[in-house]
Amino acid sequence: MKEAHGVTAPHPGLRERKKQRTREALLRAALELFVSQGYEQTTVDEIAEAVDVSQRTFFRYFAGKEDAAFAVQAMTESHFVRALRARPADEPPLEALRRAVLESWDTIGDAVEQAVPVELHVRTYQLIESTPALLAVHLRRSAHLEEELARVVADREGLDVASDPRPRIAVAAFCGVMRVTGRLWGTGGDSSIASLRTLTESYLDHVGPALAANWQGRAGAARETTAPALKAAPPTRDTAATTRDTTASARHTAASGAAAPQRRDSHPH
């Protein structure tokens, strides 16, 4: 009867929490071994032994070492995609991407820190960037993520991603900024989630001006301002046309003046 009334209901929850603790322990052990002795040099047996479980238990939670290496990244990416899908439909694409990533960093921090220390996450990111085998996987995963984001943006805007290039272009610009900020954050002194959010927000705020500005024109204007006497401003189309007309008129007048005396000399009478 007690079981019928649900007295034993908490037990599945307890089992799930135990599984979660085992997974987090395996993940942390794997990342610590990866960054301390190298990804290629670490075996699944070593990871399992560090948590005092069997190799079979490891494979219940991870498909392999690669799966463990990208586990935190996969968690943050999934969280971001969900946040993007939940953004209001009337937000422009880049604004929706911007707000989704900032919102996801506001809400994912605790989950990341519960899984692994942020400092370990940063060192893992650095390891991925410096390990050819992991970097290749990272680039492939990034391409898949960009395609997923482009399709989400296209769905939001009612576009066909196969025929309209704008969703992929917007996502490519956005993800380029994210790669830059991630790299800078990974090599900076402050490895907190808050610092990543601040850096990301700052760089995303520059996307519009960076794409819209005429950099060459602004650089030229700066040179003219600093050394105005070194180079005259190029004539405008109207100025050049006026100059040509004036020059042609002057030449015609000069030619007419030179021809008149010749006619008088030829006909003295």
Backbone as a ProteinNet text record, in pm:
[ID]
protein_1_A
[PRIMARY]
MKEAHGVTAPHPGLRERKKQRTREALLRAALELFVSQGYEQTTVDEIAEAVDVSQRTFFRYFAGKEDAAFAVQAMTESHFVRALRARPADEPPLEALRRAVLESWDTIGDAVEQAVPVELHVRTYQLIESTPALLAVHLRRSAHLEEELARVVADREGLDVASDPRPRIAVAAFCGVMRVTGRLWGTGGDSSIASLRTLTESYLDHVGPALAANWQGRAGAARETTAPALKAAPPTRDTAATTRDTTASARHTAASGAAAPQRRDSHPH
[TERTIARY]
82.7	0	86.4	189.7	275.8	335.8	373.5	428.3	321.4	194.2	85.7	58.4	78.2	57.1	180.2	282	396.1	500.2	500.6	600.1	740.8	754.4	887.4	924.6	839.9	863.9	997.7	1047.8	1174.3	1292.7	1283.9	1399.3	1450.5	1360.9	1413	1488.7	1440.2	1511.6	1648.9	1658.9	1787.4	1883	1830.4	1914.7	1964.8	1876.2	1917.1	2024.8	2009.7	2111.9	2244.8	2240	2363.6	2429.7	2349.9	2404	2467.1	2399.3	2451.9	2584.5	2595.1	2720.6	2832	2799.5	2900	2946.7	2851.2	2887.7	2977.4	2940.8	3021	3160.1	3168.9	3299.6	3386.9	3327.9	3401.7	3444.5	3355.9	3387	3502.2	3494.1	3599.9	3733.2	3730.6	3854	3912.9	3827.1	3874.7	3940.4	3874.9	3930.5	4060.2	4065.2	4187.9	4304.4	4277.7	4383.1	4422.2	4325.1	4354.9	4449.2	4418.4	4498	4630.8	4639.4	4763	4864.4	4815.1	4910.3	4889.2	4786.7	4762.8	4646.6	4574.5	4456.7	4495.5	4593.6	4632.8	4693.4	4757.1	4825.7	4731.5	4609.9	4514.5	4430	4411.4	4328.8	4197.1	4101.6	3972.7	3991	4080.6	4105.5	4153.5	4239.7	4289.6	4176.8	4088	3974.9	3885.7	3855.1	3769.2	3834.7	3964.3	4035.5	4036.1	4041.7	4043.4	3914.9	3805.4	3675.7	3641.1	3728.2	3707.4	3582.8	3569.3	3461.8	3523.8	3444.1	3494.4	3491.4	3566	3563.7	3422.2	3353.3	3215.4	3127.8	3148.3	3070.4	3098.2	3225.3	3258.8	3177.1	3169.5	3100.4	2948	2897	2754.4	2721.4	2821	2798.4	2858.9	2964.8	3032.7	3064.9	3050.2	3081.8	3232	3310.8	3455.7	3521.7	3653.8	3726.7	3681.5	3658.4	3616.5	3485.4	3393.9	3264.9	3284.1	3375.8	3403.3	3470.2	3562	3634.8	3542	3433.6	3343.1	3210.9	3203.6	3077	3027	3114	3071	3034.1	3112.4	3082.5	2947.5	2921.1	2792.5	2677.5	2697.8	2594.6	2564.7	2667.6	2646.9	2584.8	2623.7	2568.3	2419.4	2381	2240.1	2156.5	2213.2	2143.9	2123.4	2223.1	2214.7	2109.9	2108.1	2010.4	1868.2	1847	1713.9	1678	1775.8	1750	1715.7	1781.4	1752.1	1610.8	1572	1436.5	1329.5	1363.6	1265.4	1258.7	1346.8	1345.9	1217.9	1170.3	1049.3	1063.4	955.6	959.5	988.1	960.8	978.3	1120.9	1210.1	1348.6	1423.6	1500.7	1584.5	1684.3	1728.9	1813.2	1936.6	2017.2	2139.8	2108.8	2000.5	1961.9	1916.7	1843.2	1799.4	1918.9	2015.8	2137.1	2213	2225.4	2298.9	2232.2	2101.2	2030.7	2028.3	2019.6	2016.3	2147.8	2260.4	2388.4	2415.5	2377.1	2398.2	2307.4	2184.2	2092	2141.5	2195.9	2242.5	2361.2	2449.2	2560.8	2513.3	2402.9	2347.2	2291.7	2245.2	2175.1	2253.6	2360.4	2433.7	2550.7	2589.4	2707.9	2704.8	2593.3	2583	2594.7	2534.9	2540.4	2682.8	2755.8	2895.8	2978.1	2961.2	3040.9	3003.7	2880.1	2840.7	2907.8	2923	2985.5	3136.5	3200.8	3346.5	3379.6	3492	3534.1	3556.4	3522.1	3537.7	3683.2	3775.9	3918.5	3955.4	3897.8	3922.8	3859.2	3744.2	3678.3	3765.1	3823.8	3911.7	4033.3	4094.6	4213.7	4178.1	4058.6	4014.4	3998	3942.3	3927.7	4064.9	4161.1	4297.3	4356.2	4327.6	4376.1	4316.9	4189.2	4123.4	4187.6	4214.5	4274.3	4415.6	4485.1	4625.3	4647.8	4541.5	4553.8	4492.9	4572.9	4520.5	4397.8	4400.5	4286.7	4159.6	4171.4	4055	4012.9	4109.5	4076.6	3996.9	4032.9	3958.7	3813.8	3795.3	3659.9	3585.3	3654.9	3595.1	3545.2	3624.3	3584.2	3465	3463.9	3351	3223.7	3236.2	3121.1	3071.7	3164	3126.5	3047.3	3088.8	3016.7	2875.2	2860.2	2726.8	2640.9	2701.7	2626.6	2581.2	2668.4	2632.3	2515.4	2516.1	2406	2275.6	2283.3	2163.1	2110	2200.1	2158.2	2098.1	2157.5	2105	1962.9	1937.8	1804	1704.5	1750.4	1662.8	1626.8	1726.9	1703	1608.5	1631	1544.1	1400.3	1383.1	1248.4	1181.5	1258.3	1203.3	1156.7	1231.3	1203.1	1112.3	1076.4	992.4	1064.9	1194.9	1276.6	1317.6	1353.8	1408.4	1559.8	1624.6	1769.2	1843.8	1780.1	1845.9	1852.5	1758.7	1755.1	1788.1	1779.7	1808.5	1938.2	2042.5	2172.4	2179.9	2083.8	2096.8	2108.8	2031.6	2049.8	2190.8	2249.2	2384.5	2487.1	2466.1	2559.2	2555	2433.8	2420.4	2483.3	2458.2	2513.4	2665	2717.1	2862.2	2929.3	2870.2	2925.7	2919.9	2806.5	2789.4	2889	2899.5	2988.7	3135.2	3166.7	3303	3338.7	3245.3	3266.9	3281.9	3199.9	3206.5	3340.6	3394.3	3526	3634.6	3627.8	3726.8	3719.8	3599.4	3586.4	3625.5	3590.4	3629.1	3779.9	3846.9	3992.9	4055.9	4004.8	4058.8	4032.6	3912.9	3878.3	3968.2	3995.7	4078	4221.8	4268.8	4407.9	4418.3	4305.4	4307	4331.6	4338.7	4366.2	4242.9	4126.8	4001.8	3924.5	3912.3	3848	3705.4	3644	3508.5	3407.1	3290	3181.7	3138.7	3142.1	3103.3	3194.3	3325.1	3417.1	3392.2	3354.6	3321.9	3197.7	3099.4	2976.9	3006.5	3085.7	3118.7	3194.9	3293.1	3371.7	3283.9	3197.2	3107.4	3015	2957	2865.5	2937.7	3059.3	3135.6	3163.4	3204.9	3238.5	3113.5	3005.6	2882.9	2828.5	2849.5	2804.3	2877.9	2992.2	3070	3041	2956.1	2932.2	2870.6	2761.1	2694	2784.1	2846.4	2936.7	3053.3	3106.3	3220.7	3183.1	3063.8	3021.1	2972.8	2918	2860.1	2961	3066.9	3160.2	3246	3280.9	3376.3	3513.4	3586.3	3713.1	3813.9	3823.7	3923	3894.6	3766	3729.9	3761.9	3736.5	3766.3	3916	3994	4139.2	4191.1	4132.1	4174.1	4141.5	4022.3	3983.3	4078.5	4122.5	4216.3	4348.4	4394.1	4520.7	4508.3	4393.3	4373.1	4371.2	4313	4303	4438.7	4523.3	4652.9	4755	4740.2	4836.8	4764.1	4688.2	4604.5	4684.8	4806.5	4882.9	4957.4	4963.1	5043.2	4971.6	4838.8	4764.5	4634.2	4613.7	4489.8	4376.3	4258.3	4142.3	4112.9	4078.6	4049.4	3925.6	3921.2	3804.9	3682.9	3569.5	3445.9	3412.9	3310.3	3272.6	3230.3	3153.6	3108.8	3225.2	3317.9	3433.6	3518.7	3540.2	3622.4	3557.6	3424.9	3355.3	3366.9	3352.2	3364.1	3503.6	3604.6	3742.9	3765.4	3711.5	3728.1	3662.3	3540.4	3469.7	3545.1	3596.9	3670.3	3795.8	3868.6	3991.4	3963.4	3857	3821.9	3785.5	3711	3671.5	3791.8	3885.1	4005.7	4086.2	4096.5	4171	4104.3	3971	3898.6	3919.8	3915.8	3935.5	4075.1	4173.8	4311.9	4331.7	4268.2	4282.4	4218	4103.9	4035.5	4116.3	4175.6	4256.3	4379.5	4436.3	4557.4	4524.2	4404.6	4368.2	4332.4	4275.5	4231.1	4343.9	4459.3	4568.5	4616.5	4615.2	4661.5	4573.5	4439	4350.2	4373.4	4404.9	4431.6	4560.7	4663.1	4789	4770	4686.2	4667.9	4585	4503.6	4417.6	4438.9	4554	4586.8	4489.2	4426.9	4332.6	4194.4
-120	0	125.3	122.1	240.2	266.8	157.9	176.5	228.9	180.5	226.5	374.3	422.2	564.3	649.2	586.1	665	693.7	617.9	643.8	620.2	523.9	493.1	578.1	673.5	755.7	828.7	876.7	948.9	865.6	732.3	649.2	668.3	674.1	701.5	832.7	933.3	1060.1	1046.4	967.3	944.1	872.2	776.4	703.4	796.1	883.9	977.9	1072.9	1116.3	1206	1133.1	1005.8	928.5	914.6	889.7	881.3	1014.2	1122.4	1253.8	1279.6	1240.3	1258.7	1174.9	1053.3	967.2	1028.6	1076.9	1138.8	1260.6	1345.7	1465.4	1429.4	1324.6	1280.7	1229.6	1152	1102.3	1218.1	1313.6	1428	1509	1536.5	1615.7	1541.3	1411.3	1332.2	1331.6	1316.6	1314.7	1446.7	1558.3	1688.4	1717.5	1680.5	1702.7	1622.3	1499.4	1417.7	1472.7	1516.5	1571.3	1690.6	1784.2	1907	1885.9	1783.6	1761.8	1675.8	1577.9	1489.1	1476.1	1546.2	1544.3	1455.4	1497.1	1421.4	1285.8	1285.1	1159.7	1061.3	1113.4	1027	967	1017.5	970.9	856.5	752.4	638.1	637.3	566.7	551.9	478.4	382.1	308.2	402.7	496.6	591	677.7	720	802	723	599.7	515.6	487.6	459.8	431.5	552.3	671.7	793	809.8	752.3	762.1	630.9	531.2	399.7	331.3	337.1	264.8	184.1	103.1	20.7	96.9	45.8	104.3	98.5	-11.4	-26.3	86	124.7	234.3	364.2	388	509.4	516.1	405.3	405.3	411.7	398.2	421.8	570.4	652.4	797.2	871.3	818.5	886.2	785.9	831.2	744.1	719.4	809.3	795.6	919.5	928.5	1042.8	1173.5	1169.3	1289.6	1344	1255.7	1294.7	1365.6	1314.9	1378.4	1513.7	1523.7	1649.2	1763.4	1731.8	1837	1840.1	1771.4	1761.2	1896.7	1977.3	2107.8	2199.7	2197.3	2279.8	2241.4	2111.1	2065.9	2115	2116.4	2162.5	2311.2	2391.5	2535.5	2565	2489.8	2512.1	2479.1	2367.1	2328.8	2432.1	2481.7	2583.8	2709.9	2748.5	2867.7	2850.7	2735.7	2711.9	2720.6	2664.6	2673.2	2818.6	2895.7	3036.8	3114	3081.4	3148.7	3115.8	2990.8	2951.5	3023.7	3059.7	3121.6	3273.5	3333.7	3479.1	3526.4	3649	3700.9	3703.1	3672.9	3659.7	3791.5	3906.2	4033.8	4089.4	4019.9	4066.4	4041	4137.5	4114.3	4001.3	3931.7	3813	3836.3	3938	3959.3	3998.1	4072.4	4109.6	3986.5	3897.4	3774.7	3687.7	3676.8	3599.3	3661.3	3792	3862.6	3841.8	3864.2	3851.1	3706.5	3613	3471.7	3429.1	3471	3427	3493.4	3619.9	3686.5	3626.2	3597	3533.8	3394.4	3321.7	3186.7	3190.2	3290.7	3300.3	3342.7	3415.6	3452.8	3331.6	3231.4	3118.7	2988.5	2979.1	2852.8	2845.3	2960.3	2963.3	2861.9	2855.9	2762.4	2618.4	2587.8	2450.8	2411.7	2505	2477.5	2454.6	2542.9	2533.1	2410.5	2363.9	2242.4	2120.8	2124.5	2012.6	2011.9	2124.9	2135.7	2277.8	2299.1	2435.6	2514.1	2642.6	2724.4	2726.2	2728.7	2729.9	2605.5	2492.2	2368.7	2375.8	2437.2	2456.3	2541.6	2648	2734.4	2656.5	2580	2502.5	2397	2342.1	2246.4	2315	2435.4	2512	2538	2575.1	2597.2	2468.2	2357.3	2227.5	2194.9	2219.2	2193.1	2275.3	2401.6	2490.6	2448.4	2381.1	2346.4	2199.6	2120.5	1978.1	1954.1	1919.9	1906.8	1816.6	1701.4	1609.7	1672.4	1742.5	1806	1930.5	2004	2124.3	2088.6	1979.9	1935.8	1903.4	1836.7	1805.8	1933.9	2026.3	2153.8	2230.5	2234	2305.2	2237	2105.5	2032.9	2058.4	2055.8	2083.3	2225.7	2320	2459.7	2475.8	2405	2411.7	2358	2248.1	2192.1	2288.4	2352.1	2446.9	2566.2	2618.2	2731.1	2696.7	2575.2	2534.3	2525.1	2472.8	2464.6	2603.4	2695.1	2831.2	2900.3	2879.2	2940.4	2892	2765	2711.8	2765.6	2785	2844.7	2987.6	3065.3	3203	3205.1	3116.5	3111.1	3078.3	2985.2	2950.8	3069.9	3143.1	3260.3	3366.1	3381.1	3485.8	3438.8	3310.2	3258.6	3250	3215.9	3210.7	3068	3045.1	2916.8	2928.7	2859.6	2873.6	2824.7	2741.7	2690.7	2793.9	2888.9	2988	3129.6	3157.4	3291.3	3285.5	3357.1	3347.1	3422.6	3508.6	3597.6	3525.6	3419.4	3352.5	3300.3	3238	3185.4	3298.3	3407.2	3520.5	3582	3603.2	3661.9	3571.8	3442	3347.7	3339.5	3344.5	3339.9	3459.7	3578.1	3697.3	3682.8	3638.1	3620.8	3519.3	3403.2	3298.1	3339	3421.8	3473.7	3555.3	3638.9	3717.3	3625.3	3520.9	3429.6	3356.9	3321	3255	3349.6	3474.9	3573.6	3593.9	3614.3	3639.2	3516.1	3397.6	3276.1	3260.7	3292.6	3281.1	3383.8	3506.9	3610.6	3577.1	3529.1	3491.7	3378.7	3282.5	3169.1	3205.1	3316.5	3357.2	3474.9	3523.8	3638.7	3599.3	3700	3674.5	3641.7	3690.7	3667.7	3555.7	3441.6	3325.5	3305.3	3407.9	3394.1	3398.3	3338.9	3345.7	3490.4	3569.8	3710.7	3785	3756.2	3823.7	3782.3	3655.4	3610.3	3681.6	3698.4	3767.4	3912.4	3979.9	4119.9	4135.1	4049.2	4054.9	4026.8	3927.9	3892.9	4009.5	4070.9	4183.1	4298.1	4328.2	4437.7	4413.5	4293.1	4263.7	4256.8	4202.2	4196.4	4335.7	4428.8	4566.7	4634	4578.5	4637.7	4574.6	4471.9	4402.7	4496.7	4564.9	4654	4763.4	4843.8	4949	4895.3	4780.9	4726.1	4687.6	4635.2	4593.3	4710.8	4812.2	4923.9	5032.5	5045.6	5157.1	5139.9	5254.6	5257.2	5282.5	5174.7	5189.5	5268.2	5241.5	5308.7	5457.7	5491.3	5632.5	5703.1	5634.4	5697.1	5712.4	5613.6	5624.7	5738.9	5751.9	5861.4	5995.6	6005.7	6131.1	6166.3	6063.7	6089.2	6141.5	6084.9	6132.2	6275.4	6309.4	6445.7	6543.6	6500	6588.9	6614.5	6510.9	6527	6595.2	6581.8	6643.9	6700.9	6810.6	6862.5	6919	6964.7	7029.6	6930.4	6806.3	6709.4	6657	6663	6601.2	6675.3	6724.2	6794.7	6695.8	6744.4	6657.2	6625.8	6501.1	6466.8	6538.7	6582.5	6655.4	6564.9	6624.7	6550.2	6538.7	6458.2	6440.2	6572.6	6653.3	6782.7	6877.6	6877.4	6966.3	6929.1	6799.6	6755.3	6793	6779	6814.7	6963.1	7045.3	7190.3	7227.1	7160.2	7187.1	7154	7041.2	7003.7	7105.3	7150.6	7248.2	7379.1	7422.9	7549.5	7541.7	7428.9	7411.2	7409.7	7337.6	7330.3	7467.8	7545.2	7680.7	7769.7	7757.6	7841	7806.1	7677.6	7637	7686.1	7682.3	7729.8	7878.7	7954.2	8099.4	8131.7	8056.8	8081.6	8048.4	7938.7	7898.9	8001.2	8053.7	8154.8	8282.1	8323.5	8446	8431.9	8311.7	8290.6	8283.3	8234.9	8219	8350.4	8446.6	8573.9	8652.9	8674.1	8749.2	8681.4	8549	8478.6	8511.9	8523.7	8557.6	8700	8795.7	8933.4	8942.5	8861.2	8864.9	8807.4	8710.2	8644.7	8731.6	8822.8	8908.3	9056.1	9113	9251.1	9351.4	9317.8	9417.6	9395.1
0	0	0	81.6	83.9	-52.9	-119.9	-253.2	-346.9	-327	-413	-394.5	-272.1	-245.7	-276	-330.3	-375.9	-271.2	-159.2	-55.2	-107.5	-199.5	-251.7	-373.2	-409.2	-527.8	-527.9	-409.6	-411.8	-457.7	-450.5	-483	-625.9	-729.3	-862.9	-870.6	-797.6	-795.5	-733.2	-627	-563.1	-656.7	-730.6	-826.2	-935.6	-981.4	-1085.8	-1035.3	-910.8	-855.1	-839.8	-805.2	-794	-930.5	-1031	-1166.6	-1208.8	-1173.2	-1207.9	-1137.7	-1012.1	-939.6	-1001.2	-1042.7	-1105.5	-1237.4	-1315.2	-1443	-1421.8	-1325.9	-1299.9	-1249.4	-1167.5	-1118.1	-1233.3	-1323.1	-1439.5	-1529.5	-1549.3	-1634.6	-1576.4	-1448.4	-1385.4	-1388.7	-1360.6	-1365.2	-1505.2	-1605.8	-1744.3	-1780.4	-1750.6	-1787.6	-1712.3	-1584.4	-1507.5	-1564.4	-1605.3	-1665.5	-1802.8	-1880.1	-2012.8	-2002.8	-1911.6	-1905.6	-1833.4	-1750.6	-1674.2	-1748.8	-1826	-1892.3	-2043.3	-2094.3	-2237.8	-2275.7	-2378.5	-2421.8	-2478.7	-2568.8	-2633.7	-2534	-2429.9	-2334.3	-2229.4	-2222	-2121.2	-2176.5	-2096.1	-2137.6	-2060.5	-2116	-2047.8	-1915.4	-1913.8	-1789.1	-1678.5	-1712.8	-1612.1	-1558.8	-1646.6	-1602.7	-1507.9	-1545.2	-1460.9	-1326.5	-1328.5	-1203.3	-1111.2	-1168	-1085.9	-1006.7	-1056.4	-988.7	-920	-934.7	-874.5	-930.5	-1063.3	-1130.8	-1244.1	-1309	-1418.2	-1550	-1646.7	-1781.4	-1837.9	-1807.9	-1854.3	-1801.2	-1676.7	-1618.9	-1691.6	-1726.9	-1802.8	-1930.9	-2003.4	-2131.9	-2117.6	-1997	-1975.6	-1985.3	-1956.6	-1952.9	-2070.9	-2129	-2239.3	-2350	-2473.3	-2586.8	-2597.8	-2542.1	-2546.4	-2490.1	-2502.9	-2449	-2514.7	-2645.2	-2717.2	-2660.9	-2632.9	-2576.3	-2443.2	-2361.4	-2232.1	-2250.2	-2346.6	-2367.3	-2405.5	-2478	-2526.1	-2449.1	-2337.1	-2264.2	-2215	-2156.3	-2104.6	-2219.9	-2325.5	-2441.9	-2501.9	-2510.3	-2563.4	-2476.7	-2346.1	-2254	-2276.3	-2289.6	-2308.3	-2444.7	-2546.9	-2680.7	-2684.4	-2624.2	-2621	-2545.9	-2438.4	-2360	-2442.8	-2520.3	-2604.2	-2714.6	-2779.6	-2886.1	-2830.4	-2712.3	-2650.6	-2620.7	-2574.1	-2544.4	-2671.5	-2782.5	-2909.2	-2956.6	-2946.2	-2987.8	-2906	-2782.7	-2693.6	-2706.8	-2788.1	-2800.6	-2870.7	-2840	-2905	-3057.1	-3126.7	-3271.9	-3342.4	-3276.1	-3344.2	-3331.1	-3263.6	-3252.7	-3382.5	-3430.5	-3548.2	-3520.4	-3623.9	-3603.6	-3516.9	-3548	-3470.7	-3326.9	-3307.6	-3171.1	-3093.5	-3159.8	-3094.3	-3057.4	-3147	-3117.3	-3000.7	-3003.5	-2897.4	-2761.3	-2755.6	-2628.2	-2580.5	-2673.4	-2635	-2572.2	-2630.2	-2575.5	-2440.7	-2426	-2297.4	-2190.8	-2228.8	-2134.1	-2094.8	-2191.5	-2161	-2066	-2080.8	-1986.6	-1848	-1841.8	-1711.5	-1637.7	-1712.3	-1649.8	-1652.2	-1731.4	-1743	-1645.6	-1588.3	-1503.7	-1391.3	-1320.8	-1208.4	-1254	-1369.9	-1420.9	-1458	-1518.7	-1554.4	-1428.8	-1332.9	-1210.9	-1128.6	-1142.4	-1072.6	-1136.2	-1267.9	-1338.2	-1317.9	-1343.1	-1328.1	-1285.3	-1219.1	-1188	-1317.1	-1316	-1435.5	-1481.5	-1385.9	-1421.7	-1501.8	-1466.7	-1540.7	-1679.3	-1688	-1817.6	-1909.6	-1855.8	-1935.1	-1983.6	-1895	-1933.4	-2037.7	-2029.1	-2130.3	-2265.3	-2263.8	-2388.2	-2450.2	-2369.2	-2419	-2474.8	-2408.9	-2456.6	-2593.3	-2610.2	-2738.5	-2848.9	-2820	-2919.4	-2958.2	-2868.6	-2892.9	-2928.3	-2933.3	-2966.5	-3103.5	-3205.2	-3342.5	-3353.7	-3286.9	-3298.1	-3241	-3128.4	-3067.4	-3144	-3196.7	-3272.9	-3398	-3463.3	-3581.8	-3545.2	-3432.5	-3385.8	-3351.3	-3287.9	-3248.6	-3371.1	-3476.7	-3598.4	-3664.6	-3663.1	-3720.5	-3639.9	-3508.5	-3422.4	-3443.3	-3459.6	-3480.7	-3609.9	-3714.2	-3841.7	-3826.1	-3751	-3728.6	-3646.3	-3546.5	-3464.7	-3548.7	-3633.8	-3718.2	-3809.2	-3864	-3950.2	-3871.4	-3749.2	-3666	-3633.5	-3598.7	-3566.5	-3688.4	-3805.4	-3927.8	-3955.2	-3931	-3953.6	-3851	-3727.3	-3625.9	-3666	-3709.7	-3753.2	-3873	-3969.6	-4087.4	-4048.5	-3956.7	-3910.5	-3843.7	-3762.4	-3694.6	-3794.9	-3903.5	-4001.1	-4114.2	-4113.1	-4220.2	-4352.9	-4349.2	-4470.1	-4501.2	-4626.1	-4669	-4667.3	-4574.7	-4559.9	-4683.8	-4763.9	-4884.1	-4995.8	-4996.9	-5105.2	-5060.4	-4931.5	-4879.7	-4799.4	-4840.3	-4772.3	-4640.6	-4611.8	-4496.4	-4362.5	-4333.7	-4204.7	-4183.3	-4285.4	-4269.9	-4257.1	-4328.7	-4319.2	-4180.3	-4128.2	-3994.2	-3889.4	-3899.6	-3802	-3814.5	-3936.9	-3955.9	-3889.2	-3904.6	-3839.1	-3687.7	-3637.6	-3493.5	-3438.1	-3502	-3451.5	-3463.6	-3561.6	-3570.1	-3447.3	-3403.6	-3281.6	-3161.1	-3154.6	-3041.7	-3036.4	-3152.6	-3153.5	-3104.2	-3146.5	-3103.1	-2952.6	-2899.6	-2756.2	-2675	-2724.4	-2653.2	-2645.4	-2755.2	-2757.6	-2663	-2665.1	-2577.3	-2431	-2403.7	-2265.9	-2217.4	-2303.7	-2264.6	-2235.1	-2292.3	-2269.7	-2173.2	-2124.3	-2034.4	-1890.3	-1806.5	-1665.6	-1584.3	-1627.7	-1554.7	-1624	-1557.2	-1619.2	-1569.3	-1513.7	-1462.2	-1575.7	-1550.9	-1647.6	-1668.9	-1561.8	-1572.7	-1669.2	-1665.8	-1756.7	-1901.1	-1922.7	-2057.7	-2108.9	-2021.1	-2062	-2098.7	-2016.5	-2042.4	-2173.3	-2194.7	-2317.9	-2439.1	-2427.9	-2537.8	-2571.2	-2469.2	-2491.7	-2559.9	-2516	-2574.6	-2722.6	-2756.8	-2896	-2984.1	-2931.4	-3010.6	-3038.8	-2946.5	-2967.2	-3082.7	-3123.1	-3231.9	-3367.7	-3370.5	-3497.7	-3600.2	-3561.3	-3655.3	-3707.6	-3619.2	-3667.6	-3750.3	-3712.1	-3785.1	-3927.5	-3945.6	-4078.9	-4162.5	-4097.7	-4172.2	-4206.6	-4128.9	-4146	-4270.9	-4332.2	-4442.8	-4382.9	-4349.6	-4278.5	-4361.3	-4489.9	-4573.5	-4579.4	-4593.1	-4597.4	-4467.6	-4355.5	-4226.5	-4206.7	-4253.1	-4240.1	-4325.7	-4449.1	-4535.9	-4476	-4413.9	-4350.2	-4237.6	-4164	-4054	-4107.4	-4221.7	-4278.3	-4326.4	-4387.4	-4434.3	-4318.5	-4206.7	-4091.2	-4029.7	-4025.8	-3961.5	-4051.7	-4183.9	-4274.6	-4395.5	-4378.7	-4486.5	-4602.3	-4578.2	-4683.8	-4770.9	-4731.3	-4805.3	-4927.5	-4928.1	-5037	-5057.3	-5177.1	-5206.2	-5216.6	-5181.3	-5189.9	-5334.7	-5366.5	-5505.9	-5552.7	-5679.3	-5729.1	-5734.7	-5709.4	-5724.7	-5871.9	-5903.2	-6043.6	-6104.5	-6028.5	-6080.8	-6099.9	-6002.6	-6013	-6132.9	-6152.4	-6264.8	-6396.2	-6406.5	-6529.9	-6557.2	-6451.3	-6467.5	-6514.1	-6455.1	-6494.4	-6640.6	-6686.1	-6825.5	-6918.6	-6879.7	-6963.7	-6970.9	-6854.6	-6850.7	-6935.9	-6922.5	-6999.1	-7148.6	-7187.4	-7329.2	-7383.6	-7302.5	-7345.7	-7363.1	-7270.4	-7280	-7403.3	-7430.8	-7549.9	-7677.2	-7681.4	-7798.9	-7820.5	-7709.4	-7718.9	-7768.5	-7711.8	-7753.2	-7899.5	-7942.6	-8082.5	-8174.9	-8135.7	-8218.3	-8228.1	-8115.6	-8116	-8203.1	-8204	-8284.3	-8432.4	-8467.4	-8608.8	-8674.2	-8603.6	-8661.5	-8724.5	-8661.1	-8724.6	-8851.4	-8853.4	-8970.7	-9090.1	-9067.3	-9176.3	-9224.3	-9133.1	-9172.5	-9253.5	-9213.3	-9288.5	-9427.2	-9443.5	-9571.2	-9664.9	-9610.7	-9691.5	-9653.1	-9693.3	-9650.7	-9703.4	-9815	-9870.7	-9819
[MASK]
+++++++++++++++++++++++++++++++++++++++++++++++++++++++++++++++++++++++++++++++++++++++++++++++++++++++++++++++++++++++++++++++++++++++++++++++++++++++++++++++++++++++++++++++++++++++++++++++++++++++++++++++++++++++++++++++++++++++++++++++++++++++++++++++++++++++++++++

